[in-house]
Amino acid sequence: MSLCINPQCSQSENSDRMLFCQSCGSELLLAGKYRVAKLMSNKGGFGDTYEVTERGVLKVLKVLKSNDPKAIELFDREYRVLESLTGEGIPGVPLVEDFFLYTPNGSPQPLHCLVMERIFGMDLEEYIKFMKRPIDQKTAIGWLSQLTQILQEIHYRGIFHRDIKPSNIILQPDGQLVLIDFGAVKEAAANIPGQRTRIYTPGYAAPEQERGEVVEQSDFYALGRTFVYLLTSKEPIDLYDAYRNALLWRDKTISVSSDCLDLIDRLMQENPQQRPVDTATIFREIAALSPLVTRQNITYSPSLLPVDPTVRSAPQPNVVSSLAPQSAQKLPQASKLVPALVGLTILLLSIPAAMYFLGQKSPLTTTSNNNGGESFSNIKDVPQGVFKFGGSTTWATTRQLQSSIDASIRGVFPKYEIVYADANSPDLKSTKNGKCDRKPGSNTGICWLLEGDLDFSQSSVALDKSKYKDDDRVKANLLKQEAVAYDALSVVVNPQLKLAGLTVAQLRDIYTGTVTNWSQVGGPNLPIVAFSRGENTGGTVSSFKDLVLKKEDVWKFQAVSNTTEGLKQVGRNPGGIYYGAAKEVIVDSCNTKPIAIGTTAANLVKPYQEPLKSVVDCNNGQRNQIESEVIKNRSYPLTRQIYVIIRTDDPTRQKAGETYANLLKTKQGQILLEKAGFVSLDR
């Protein structure tokens, strides 16, 4: 059957062999390729939503019937925003495929049409109503991680959503959340006086939004209100006590920790400046909650979703699907049921198969190809239990996404509970008895693993280059390493320094004190001030020593306690130089300048994408990006790999570590690592 979408048509049903409506004469093959199969929803106010096919592929068509200028503006805005995001592979954002005008036969006004991907699932408002109970804390943290990651992506691009609420969030059958209804988004750059658009949902919108103002933290407020609903199954507006001018919600939750409740309350502070400053701050608080949730052993009870639920596209909040409960209740339309992965599951993207390490293989290194498959669910024989890990500070730069990785894994394998540990963890005995350093780092993580305080560790230095390479336990292959991604060291200088780049030999001369003035390496007449973290403080320092220095070299530098301090010192000192993980010093830093490094002066390689952003543009969100290809092909000389370090003398620990490595080598894991600033193993 083929439907006619002419609003004035008296008989819309036609044979799918027809090109024109037999009743009104309007064209049935829209834009020459889309055939309308069925009406999905006509509750969108200004328009309808249809299921369409394009050469057998199901898609969603949104049709704006109103000629109201504001409705057209919002419809066009949604298209432009989603079009700008399409192709970037952002999990949780619907893909837009086409936009066109369609004029029905005899109509003086065209219809605005938007074609989008078909999204299966149920919005979270209907999910809670069907479940007839709120979600638990573990599910809440997983979903909060997902939504924060989506906001991180759109905020990074200068976009505010402005209408976050349960009915605008879709839970797909694979557990991925999708944020919809981008018709109310507003680009940050367009937030100027005199051009304010007041679009919000009472009970969820931030106070400043009701005044016609919007900031990044406005989305955080709505996010907090959304989780009030999810954790209480009650609308925020119904929990508001006008007499006390307070939202009385905490006592309506069940078995939710005070730390989790405090985080939600911080998202909903009246003053935007008292809310988290950015998504990275939210991620850090989520990461702090995650081990607590694991220790509380909260019951995980996934729901069941039908294979073919009603499809949701962007702004139709009331289109619902049938949901089968775990009880024996029957639905009007029987369908096969599949478990939904309640927790964080990142939308899979298509990337090539992972590659093996291109350099000299260490006998301790496992460098097998990525044979884990597309997603976490492809990994078999996953062990059950609580497993501790930690170590590398290079990995720690991903800690804002570490919670997403952890929650994603737990969403698929809830009984494989991984817990991040550091020196502050009460059960790390080796820091208390002095056998291991308290300072975080790859070497410290290896020590914790050797002493039995961890089940596996994360490292940015190979075992045979580590502080413990001569340890009898390492020599006896008590440990092995599994490469899971590429990383690179990047060298940065003050933004005002005029310098094309350095050779590895020149970099060595700087850090051994042979070269003390920039004029000696083609720069201005300016004293060099070299900064570094102390020796043996982590994998980044160990990697620098291995890639740049010789065994007999004596270092000469000013010590800094961490990368943040090192970058600040370089930004303040015209002759400063520092090195660090590429993500930290290229993407995250705005007050320094990365430079090219080469084996010879004629072969300088830039680990960053050109052109470099100005300091002003960088601080306004236009961050520099890593040039992945020169790292994958190792033409950039300061390339390294990152590893999961695994114990081989304990079958349970070995299985836990191997599972973690295999999960990260799936396409899903590689995407997460790419998001964290590493470079995937694919060619």
Phi and psi in degrees as a GROMACS rama.xvg file:
@    title "Ramachandran Plot"
@    xaxis  label "Phi"
@    yaxis  label "Psi"
@TYPE xy
-126.243  125.688  SER-2
-94.0346  143.539  LEU-3
-91.1171  133.185  CYS-4
-102.075  12.2915  ILE-5
-64.8003  117.18  ASN-6
-59.3655  -22.8334  PRO-7
-95.1588  0.649366  GLN-8
-73.3896  132.413  CYS-9
-86.3318  -18.5425  SER-10
-141.159  95.2069  GLN-11
-84.2141  -17.6562  SER-12
-81.7805  132.88  GLU-13
-140.15  162.68  ASN-14
-68.6029  144.777  SER-15
-74.4903  4.18799  ASP-16
-95.8092  -5.47489  ARG-17
-88.7715  147.959  MET-18
-100.702  -20.3442  LEU-19
-132.713  145.575  PHE-20
-62.6709  131.502  CYS-21
-74.7175  -11.0641  GLN-22
-98.2364  -49.3396  SER-23
-114.49  -9.79499  CYS-24
83.1903  6.29506  GLY-25
-73.3365  152.77  SER-26
-67.9879  137.413  GLU-27
-97.6831  -28.5556  LEU-28
-92.1146  91.8029  LEU-29
-69.2067  136.224  LEU-30
53.2546  22.7947  ALA-31
75.3297  8.83292  GLY-32
-153.273  -15.9025  LYS-33
-104.6  127.041  TYR-34
-112.697  127.31  ARG-35
-80.7053  123.439  VAL-36
-95.5885  -41.0873  ALA-37
-162.669  157.806  LYS-38
-82.5456  127.303  LEU-39
-95.5237  -40.4892  MET-40
-159.379  140.602  SER-41
-125.654  30.6449  ASN-42
-106.594  16.1069  LYS-43
-85.0045  5.93075  GLY-44
84.6997  -75.0931  GLY-45
-92.0576  -11.085  PHE-46
-160.404  -178.203  GLY-47
-120.583  159.947  ASP-48
-122.608  131.616  THR-49
-124.587  156.169  TYR-50
-92.8897  127.907  GLU-51
-126.043  162.445  VAL-52
-122.916  143.704  THR-53
-126.634  101.587  GLU-54
53.1983  44.8223  ARG-55
89.3935  -8.44245  GLY-56
-92.8767  125.808  VAL-57
-76.5361  133.782  LEU-58
-141.333  179.512  LYS-59
-119.586  134.215  VAL-60
-115.342  125.48  LEU-61
-105.707  129.458  LYS-62
-119.98  120.216  VAL-63
-90.3002  114.668  LEU-64
-91.9187  -20.7815  LYS-65
-79.8957  145.536  SER-66
-102.848  12.7603  ASN-67
-61.7012  127.652  ASP-68
-56.4402  -39.0261  PRO-69
-68.0075  -38.99  LYS-70
-63.4884  -42.2329  ALA-71
-64.5247  -40.08  ILE-72
-60.8647  -45.806  GLU-73
-67.6176  -39.1144  LEU-74
-63.5033  -44.9751  PHE-75
-65.4122  -37.7567  ASP-76
-63.8264  -42.1547  ARG-77
-59.5481  -44.2935  GLU-78
-61.716  -47.0606  TYR-79
-63.6485  -40.5494  ARG-80
-66.5894  -49.4695  VAL-81
-65.8987  -34.2808  LEU-82
-63.6625  -38.575  GLU-83
-67.5165  -25.6222  SER-84
-91.7906  -24.5122  LEU-85
-64.2302  138.097  THR-86
93.7777  -12.7991  GLY-87
-90.6461  -2.69661  GLU-88
64.4069  44.2645  GLY-89
-90.1182  112.771  ILE-90
-61.294  138.445  PRO-91
88.6164  6.7818  GLY-92
-121.387  124.948  VAL-93
-64.5205  143.981  PRO-94
-88.9217  134.712  LEU-95
-101.601  139.246  VAL-96
-116.198  -25.8222  GLU-97
-163.307  155.744  ASP-98
-144.628  130.404  PHE-99
-156.114  165.439  PHE-100
-103.908  137.318  LEU-101
-127.256  124.543  TYR-102
-108.67  109.494  THR-103
-62.7699  157.151  PRO-104
-60.1207  126.665  ASN-105
81.6296  1.61636  GLY-106
-96.1176  135.649  SER-107
-79.8582  -17.0196  PRO-108
-116.477  136.298  GLN-109
-79.0716  159.187  PRO-110
-99.5215  136.456  LEU-111
-86.2309  128.018  HIS-112
-124.884  134.516  CYS-113
-127.544  124.854  LEU-114
-105.247  129.283  VAL-115
-131.677  167.769  MET-116
-64.5629  153.829  GLU-117
-85.0225  125.173  ARG-118
-111.966  119.574  ILE-119
-88.976  145.686  PHE-120
141.74  -160.331  GLY-121
-140.887  137.79  MET-122
-71.9235  156.457  ASP-123
-69.3965  -24.0722  LEU-124
-65.569  -47.826  GLU-125
-69.4629  -32.2927  GLU-126
-59.8253  -48.3393  TYR-127
-64.9279  -40.4478  ILE-128
-63.5619  -38.2846  LYS-129
-73.7981  -40.0318  PHE-130
-66.9097  -28.9738  MET-131
62.7396  29.7278  LYS-132
-164.434  155.737  ARG-133
-75.6014  167.336  PRO-134
-79.5017  163.874  ILE-135
-90.8825  176.206  ASP-136
-66.813  -40.158  GLN-137
-62.5517  -44.6539  LYS-138
-62.6139  -40.7096  THR-139
-60.2912  -42.6676  ALA-140
-67.4415  -39.8881  ILE-141
-61.9742  -45.296  GLY-142
-69.4851  -38.1054  TRP-143
-63.0287  -38.1285  LEU-144
-61.2955  -45.9386  SER-145
-60.86  -49.4932  GLN-146
-67.96  -34.9721  LEU-147
-65.1544  -37.6569  THR-148
-66.1435  -39.4391  GLN-149
-63.1553  -44.6651  ILE-150
-63.9651  -36.8874  LEU-151
-58.1213  -42.1343  GLN-152
-67.7643  -45.0026  GLU-153
-77.6688  -33.8455  ILE-154
-66.547  -36.3098  HIS-155
-59.0379  -29.2101  TYR-156
-95.6562  13.5016  ARG-157
76.7582  26.6973  GLY-158
-118.164  130.796  ILE-159
-106.885  142.268  PHE-160
-80.7345  -51.0685  HIS-161
76.8114  -1.56068  ARG-162
-145.424  47.0834  ASP-163
-75.2324  128.127  ILE-164
-164.502  164.151  LYS-165
-55.8182  -37.6466  PRO-166
-73.8335  -9.47232  SER-167
-104.224  17.2697  ASN-168
-127.656  123.455  ILE-169
-104.767  131.139  ILE-170
-94.2085  115.228  LEU-171
-84.1768  162.203  GLN-172
-60.7603  -21.7833  PRO-173
-90.2141  3.29752  ASP-174
95.2821  -8.98942  GLY-175
-74.9466  131.303  GLN-176
-88.0939  143.437  LEU-177
-125.775  126.554  VAL-178
-89.9674  122.897  LEU-179
-116.419  -173.681  ILE-180
58.3473  66.0805  ASP-181
-86.0419  11.7603  PHE-182
-67.7128  -19.4283  GLY-183
-101.718  6.68695  ALA-184
-65.6786  159.746  VAL-185
-143.167  126.389  LYS-186
-68.8312  137.935  GLU-187
-59.1516  -36.8921  ALA-188
-66.4311  -21.8014  ALA-189
-91.8024  2.15345  ALA-190
-81.7549  77.2336  ASN-191
-123.238  152.613  ILE-192
-58.7577  143.457  PRO-193
88.9252  -8.55173  GLY-194
-130.072  41.3775  GLN-195
-90.7508  138.451  ARG-196
-117.886  118.467  THR-197
-90.6812  97.5234  ARG-198
-129.729  118.513  ILE-199
-163.965  166.228  TYR-200
-111.274  118.786  THR-201
-54.8312  139.961  PRO-202
93.5759  -21.462  GLY-203
-119.502  -27.2299  TYR-204
-75.0876  143.987  ALA-205
-69.4323  153.469  ALA-206
-55.8609  -40.8932  PRO-207
-66.8841  -26.6412  GLU-208
-69.6312  -34.7216  GLN-209
-68.2291  -17.7237  GLU-210
-92.6659  3.8209  ARG-211
89.9614  10.6579  GLY-212
-110.221  152.524  GLU-213
-147.615  135.941  VAL-214
-134.509  174.634  VAL-215
-55.9476  -40.3166  GLU-216
-71.5108  -10.9321  GLN-217
-64.5698  -38.2949  SER-218
-66.2462  -33.6095  ASP-219
-65.6584  -39.7255  PHE-220
-59.7733  -48.9356  TYR-221
-64.5447  -34.0368  ALA-222
-62.7988  -43.9941  LEU-223
-62.4821  -44.52  GLY-224
-62.5104  -35.4105  ARG-225
-61.2113  -40.786  THR-226
-77.2963  -20.8464  PHE-227
-60.7678  -45.8045  VAL-228
-64.024  -45.2036  TYR-229
-66.5396  -32.0494  LEU-230
-91.4104  -10.6381  LEU-231
-122.269  -18.0504  THR-232
61.2996  25.4046  SER-233
-126.353  142.933  LYS-234
-66.5123  136.255  GLU-235
-54.7912  -35.9577  PRO-236
-64.9522  -25.9186  ILE-237
-81.86  -13.8136  ASP-238
-99.4608  -0.827025  LEU-239
-81.7635  128.531  TYR-240
-102.45  103.586  ASP-241
-64.6395  -33.4472  ALA-242
-64.2115  -43.02  TYR-243
-89.9217  -9.10462  ARG-244
52.3347  51.3664  ASN-245
-146.554  152.983  ALA-246
-94.1788  109.777  LEU-247
-95.8326  91.0616  LEU-248
-127.675  -25.077  TRP-249
-61.3351  -38.2242  ARG-250
-76.5758  -3.54918  ASP-251
-91.6637  -3.35576  LYS-252
-90.1912  165.157  THR-253
-124.746  119.611  ILE-254
54.754  44.3311  SER-255
-109.882  129.451  VAL-256
-66.2385  155.147  SER-257
-64.8232  -32.7595  SER-258
-63.9399  -40.181  ASP-259
-67.0381  -43.2879  CYS-260
-62.1128  -38.5623  LEU-261
-64.2671  -39.1919  ASP-262
-62.0226  -44.7791  LEU-263
-63.022  -40.6721  ILE-264
-63.8836  -36.6484  ASP-265
-65.2237  -34.554  ARG-266
-63.8296  -27.0039  LEU-267
-105.083  20.0019  MET-268
-60.5158  143.03  GLN-269
-59.7472  -43.4567  GLU-270
-86.819  122.221  ASN-271
-56.5188  -30.7788  PRO-272
-70.784  -15.978  GLN-273
-92.9841  -5.06403  GLN-274
-83.9184  167.733  ARG-275
-52.8261  141.564  PRO-276
-71.6104  -29.3323  VAL-277
-160.817  178.473  ASP-278
-66.8125  -30.9271  THR-279
-60.8088  -36.7253  ALA-280
-65.1765  -41.172  THR-281
-63.6648  -42.882  ILE-282
-59.0903  -41.0156  PHE-283
-63.6216  -37.4387  ARG-284
-71.5388  -35.4782  GLU-285
-64.2472  -42.4571  ILE-286
-61.5342  -36.1992  ALA-287
-68.2556  -29.6257  ALA-288
-77.7688  -32.621  LEU-289
-57.6569  -47.8635  SER-290
-61.8703  -34.8699  PRO-291
-61.5647  -42.8609  LEU-292
-63.1221  -41.126  VAL-293
-60.8913  -43.7693  THR-294
-69.314  -27.6256  ARG-295
-73.6914  -14.5737  GLN-296
55.5333  47.3263  ASN-297
-67.7775  136.643  ILE-298
-64.9462  133.384  THR-299
-102.66  121.964  TYR-300
-135.391  87.8529  SER-301
-63.4313  147.273  PRO-302
-87.7353  178.329  SER-303
-117.327  132.604  LEU-304
-118.95  146.462  LEU-305
-71.5176  154.049  PRO-306
-63.4399  -37.0786  VAL-307
-123.68  64.7815  ASP-308
-74.5901  170.982  PRO-309
-61.6277  141.211  THR-310
-82.0765  143.73  VAL-311
-117.925  133.407  ARG-312
-113.378  -175.116  SER-313
-60.9838  -138.507  ALA-314
-81.8504  49.8953  PRO-315
-114.849  85.015  GLN-316
-68.3071  -14.3796  PRO-317
-108.086  7.39489  ASN-318
-80.089  122.701  VAL-319
-123.216  167.573  VAL-320
-122.389  166.872  SER-321
-77.8563  139.613  SER-322
-129.587  126.026  LEU-323
-90.5215  123.54  ALA-324
-76.9649  171.913  PRO-325
-78.5125  -7.31124  GLN-326
-81.502  -173.941  SER-327
-87.8847  7.53099  ALA-328
-58.842  137.54  GLN-329
-103.606  147.032  LYS-330
-96.7688  158.321  LEU-331
-58.1553  -37.006  PRO-332
-114.998  113.152  GLN-333
-71.8489  139.306  ALA-334
-151.574  161.505  SER-335
-68.8895  146.929  LYS-336
-115.355  144.09  LEU-337
-130.69  147.525  VAL-338
-65.8871  135.909  PRO-339
-90.6886  140.455  ALA-340
-87.9752  96.5387  LEU-341
-82.8365  113.981  VAL-342
144.963  -166.676  GLY-343
-91.9546  117.672  LEU-344
-129.6  116.818  THR-345
-79.8377  136.928  ILE-346
-59.347  130.087  LEU-347
-75.7341  138.036  LEU-348
-117.333  160.068  LEU-349
-88.7999  112.362  SER-350
-132.212  154.542  ILE-351
-62.2695  162.641  PRO-352
-63.1268  148.568  ALA-353
-72.2036  154.114  ALA-354
-105.932  167.102  MET-355
-95.366  165.011  TYR-356
-59.168  129.997  PHE-357
-86.8237  -16.8889  LEU-358
-87.3476  -165.935  GLY-359
-66.6936  127.008  GLN-360
-78.7547  134.235  LYS-361
-86.5685  144.076  SER-362
-63.0824  -15.2788  PRO-363
-91.9403  -5.40565  LEU-364
-100.143  131.874  THR-365
-93.819  122.986  THR-366
-127.704  38.3032  THR-367
-68.1403  156.559  SER-368
-65.0274  161.789  ASN-369
-72.0784  100.793  ASN-370
-114.116  21.1923  ASN-371
-80.6153  -11.1776  GLY-372
93.6377  -164.907  GLY-373
-74.8726  -44.1106  GLU-374
-137.543  172.476  SER-375
-55.8267  -35.9774  PHE-376
-65.1686  -13.4787  SER-377
-77.5416  -15.1775  ASN-378
-78.9393  130.256  ILE-379
-107.886  165.81  LYS-380
54.3275  46.5151  ASP-381
-76.9068  128.473  VAL-382
-70.7702  160.609  PRO-383
-111.384  144.325  GLN-384
137.868  -177.968  GLY-385
-102.789  124.492  VAL-386
-126.606  129.29  PHE-387
-96.9903  143.162  LYS-388
-145.853  166.179  PHE-389
172.57  -166.682  GLY-390
128.322  -109.397  GLY-391
-52.7247  134.091  SER-392
-76.3583  -21.5226  THR-393
-65.7146  -43.6648  THR-394
-63.9204  -32.8877  TRP-395
-63.9952  -22.9373  ALA-396
-65.4572  -18.3215  THR-397
-93.8153  8.64147  THR-398
-59.6881  -28.4897  ARG-399
-63.9469  -26.3294  GLN-400
-101.835  -11.1567  LEU-401
-58.8535  -38.4933  GLN-402
-63.0686  -34.2437  SER-403
-67.8814  -42.2881  SER-404
-61.9095  -48.1236  ILE-405
-59.9083  -48.3345  ASP-406
-66.2489  -34.9795  ALA-407
-62.9494  -43.6452  SER-408
-65.5995  -44.0343  ILE-409
-66.5709  -29.8137  ARG-410
-62.5547  -32.159  GLY-411
-91.6149  -39.1225  VAL-412
-125.67  79.0703  PHE-413
-63.2279  -21.2847  PRO-414
-92.8713  -4.01676  LYS-415
-97.9678  86.9906  TYR-416
-98.1927  109.294  GLU-417
-99.9437  134.976  ILE-418
-126.901  122.426  VAL-419
-74.0633  133.822  TYR-420
-127.54  147.249  ALA-421
-140.846  -169.906  ASP-422
-63.082  -20.9602  ALA-423
-82.9257  -9.10416  ASN-424
-66.987  132.117  SER-425
-67.1854  -19.8056  PRO-426
-102.316  15.4367  ASP-427
-89.6678  91.1531  LEU-428
-68.6399  -32.66  LYS-429
-68.3724  -18.1895  SER-430
-81.9833  -27.8068  THR-431
-79.1445  -35.455  LYS-432
-89.705  2.06263  ASN-433
83.5837  4.40627  GLY-434
-73.2873  -28.0289  LYS-435
-127.415  150.471  CYS-436
-67.0236  149.803  ASP-437
-82.8774  -23.4095  ARG-438
-68.5736  132.228  LYS-439
-67.4581  154.855  PRO-440
160.001  170.881  GLY-441
-63.2324  -44.789  SER-442
-63.8662  -39.4189  ASN-443
-64.0791  -41.658  THR-444
-61.8511  -39.5771  GLY-445
-64.1174  -40.3067  ILE-446
-63.2308  -46.4591  CYS-447
-58.3732  -38.5458  TRP-448
-68.3566  -44.2483  LEU-449
-61.6885  -34.8708  LEU-450
-85.7428  -0.113849  GLU-451
87.2755  8.7664  GLY-452
-83.3067  -18.8667  ASP-453
-120.419  158.258  LEU-454
-93.2413  -27.7532  ASP-455
-159.666  163.838  PHE-456
-132.947  164.849  SER-457
-107.438  139.75  GLN-458
-145.167  144.621  SER-459
-109.525  13.0534  SER-460
-131.699  140.127  VAL-461
-69.4451  152.632  ALA-462
-58.2862  -40.7031  LEU-463
-77.9222  0.166753  ASP-464
-113.588  -0.293324  LYS-465
-82.8655  172.247  SER-466
-61.8041  -25.1914  LYS-467
-103.054  20.3294  TYR-468
-63.4895  -26.2818  LYS-469
-97.5314  2.3807  ASP-470
-66.1234  135.419  ASP-471
-58.0602  -33.059  ASP-472
-69.8137  -35.1649  ARG-473
-72.5115  -42.02  VAL-474
-62.0075  -29.9827  LYS-475
-86.239  11.7227  ALA-476
59.8087  35.0633  ASN-477
-64.279  -29.7182  LEU-478
-115.071  151.851  LEU-479
-136.457  162.715  LYS-480
-124.759  147.063  GLN-481
-124.936  114.509  GLU-482
-71.4268  131.561  ALA-483
-122.701  -13.1649  VAL-484
-169.221  170.162  ALA-485
-100.722  153.24  TYR-486
-143.589  171.181  ASP-487
-145.917  151.111  ALA-488
-88.1606  139.258  LEU-489
-122.376  140.562  SER-490
-101.494  133  VAL-491
-125.937  150.467  VAL-492
-131.515  177.307  VAL-493
-62.566  139.146  ASN-494
-58.1389  -24.3774  PRO-495
-85.8248  -9.27029  GLN-496
-73.7821  126.069  LEU-497
-89.3846  103.813  LYS-498
-155.71  128.889  LEU-499
-72.8706  -37.3996  ALA-500
164.239  -175.065  GLY-501
-135.812  150.696  LEU-502
-84.4517  163.178  THR-503
-60.6932  -37.6945  VAL-504
-64.8146  -40.5759  ALA-505
-66.3581  -37.9993  GLN-506
-63.4629  -40.352  LEU-507
-62.1931  -43.4873  ARG-508
-63.7335  -34.012  ASP-509
-66.319  -44.3054  ILE-510
-84.6729  -1.21245  TYR-511
-110.796  0.786045  THR-512
85.6449  4.66764  GLY-513
-70.3787  -38.7909  THR-514
-108.131  124.364  VAL-515
-123.458  -4.88077  THR-516
-133.639  140.657  ASN-517
-64.455  -23.8305  TRP-518
-64.0522  -21.4483  SER-519
-74.1592  -14.8267  GLN-520
-125.203  27.8141  VAL-521
90.6781  8.06026  GLY-522
-102.408  -168.229  GLY-523
-74.9882  169.118  PRO-524
-77.3832  89.1256  ASN-525
-150.832  129.656  LEU-526
-61.2427  142.024  PRO-527
-88.7214  133.828  ILE-528
-120.747  104.646  VAL-529
-90.8295  129.601  ALA-530
-114.309  146.995  PHE-531
-160.422  154.082  SER-532
-70.1467  160.473  ARG-533
-65.0741  157.757  GLY-534
-60.7016  145.833  GLU-535
62.1464  24.5195  ASN-536
-93.1907  -9.50597  THR-537
174.027  176.134  GLY-538
-66.6727  -31.8043  GLY-539
-64.7764  -44.3245  THR-540
-65.9916  -42.853  VAL-541
-61.7494  -40.3164  SER-542
-65.8292  -39.4055  SER-543
-62.2867  -44.2111  PHE-544
-60.6814  -41.1297  LYS-545
-70.9828  -39.4826  ASP-546
-85.4902  -24.2848  LEU-547
-117.2  -45.0706  VAL-548
-94.7264  168.8  LEU-549
-106.691  160.067  LYS-550
-57.4111  -36.381  LYS-551
-84.8098  -5.04253  GLU-552
-66.4349  143.981  ASP-553
-106.537  124.749  VAL-554
-72.7739  148.502  TRP-555
-138.7  107.281  LYS-556
-159.988  166.13  PHE-557
-93.4584  123.319  GLN-558
-77.5511  138.676  ALA-559
-122.531  155.034  VAL-560
-78.2497  -27.6658  SER-561
-159.393  175.437  ASN-562
-66.0395  -37.7283  THR-563
-56.461  -45.1098  THR-564
-66.5249  -40.4322  GLU-565
-60.4715  -43.5228  GLY-566
-66.9508  -38.6446  LEU-567
-63.3308  -41.1985  LYS-568
-64.0706  -41.9479  GLN-569
-66.2068  -40.0706  VAL-570
-63.3385  -28.7874  GLY-571
-89.5668  -23.7669  ARG-572
-106.258  116.913  ASN-573
-58.2155  -27.3725  PRO-574
-103.624  14.8896  GLY-575
-74.6828  151.216  GLY-576
-145.27  143.193  ILE-577
-152.165  164.493  TYR-578
-136.906  154.221  TYR-579
-170.099  -178.943  GLY-580
-60.7001  140.66  ALA-581
-54.581  -44.094  ALA-582
-58.9364  -42.639  LYS-583
-67.7107  -42.6001  GLU-584
-101.233  -14.2156  VAL-585
-99.2878  -51.221  ILE-586
-85.286  -47.1804  VAL-587
-81.3539  -22.3603  ASP-588
-97.4136  139.362  SER-589
-114.764  -16.0417  CYS-590
-103.103  12.2676  ASN-591
-132.101  172.469  THR-592
-127.143  120.949  LYS-593
-72.1812  150.71  PRO-594
-126.521  162.168  ILE-595
-76.2986  149.123  ALA-596
-130.465  140.674  ILE-597
-145.841  166.16  GLY-598
-75.9775  -26.7122  THR-599
-136.554  164.706  THR-600
-65.818  -24.4267  ALA-601
-86.5312  -2.76661  ALA-602
-133.182  53.4822  ASN-603
-79.2796  133.351  LEU-604
-117.981  132.356  VAL-605
-95.7436  120.871  LYS-606
-81.899  7.40331  PRO-607
-123.743  157.921  TYR-608
-83.3051  140.039  GLN-609
-95.9822  156.009  GLU-610
-79.8658  153.75  PRO-611
-67.5777  142.401  LEU-612
-76.3177  149.378  LYS-613
-70.8191  163.865  SER-614
-60.3637  -40.1652  VAL-615
-64.6721  -48.4348  VAL-616
-62.4621  -39.7989  ASP-617
-61.7088  -45.396  CYS-618
-69.008  -17.1194  ASN-619
-92.492  12.0641  ASN-620
103.485  -5.91718  GLY-621
-90.095  76.5017  GLN-622
-76.6513  152.117  ARG-623
-68.8066  156.386  ASN-624
-125.357  152.565  GLN-625
-75.4209  141.923  ILE-626
-90.6155  94.0456  GLU-627
-63.9703  -35.7542  SER-628
-62.6212  -39.7995  GLU-629
-71.3788  -18.9872  VAL-630
-82.8538  -41.696  ILE-631
-63.6037  -41.9961  LYS-632
-88.3011  1.09746  ASN-633
63.0426  22.1113  ARG-634
-73.4154  -23.2699  SER-635
-81.2018  121.8  TYR-636
-72.172  -14.7625  PRO-637
-102.522  40.4505  LEU-638
-89.7455  144.846  THR-639
-144.423  177.732  ARG-640
-116.364  160.703  GLN-641
-112.37  150.605  ILE-642
-132.994  155.68  TYR-643
-101.646  125.084  VAL-644
-97.236  130.976  ILE-645
-126.576  136.588  ILE-646
-82.1894  138.81  ARG-647
-108.324  -4.9192  THR-648
-92.4848  -7.37665  ASP-649
-123.826  110.363  ASP-650
-55.9418  -39.5145  PRO-651
-67.1342  -47.129  THR-652
-65.5188  -39.1933  ARG-653
-61.22  -44.1586  GLN-654
-64.104  -39.6045  LYS-655
-63.267  -45.0017  ALA-656
-68.288  -42.1924  GLY-657
-64.0066  -37.6643  GLU-658
-63.2502  -44.4585  THR-659
-61.0141  -44.4269  TYR-660
-62.852  -43.7427  ALA-661
-65.3762  -35.8528  ASN-662
-63.0309  -42.9434  LEU-663
-70.6084  -20.6533  LEU-664
-90.1972  -3.97523  LYS-665
-69.2519  166.379  THR-666
-60.7955  -38.6593  LYS-667
-61.6261  -45.003  GLN-668
-65.208  -39.842  GLY-669
-63.6302  -36.7141  GLN-670
-63.9592  -43.0994  ILE-671
-62.7331  -40.7521  LEU-672
-67.4489  -36.4748  LEU-673
-62.647  -41.9166  GLU-674
-60.3237  -33.0466  LYS-675
-78.9332  -7.24042  ALA-676
107.755  1.42515  GLY-677
-88.5747  179.335  PHE-678
-118.525  128.918  VAL-679
-66.9838  164.184  SER-680
-80.6164  -2.66132  LEU-681
-73.6112  155.489  ASP-682
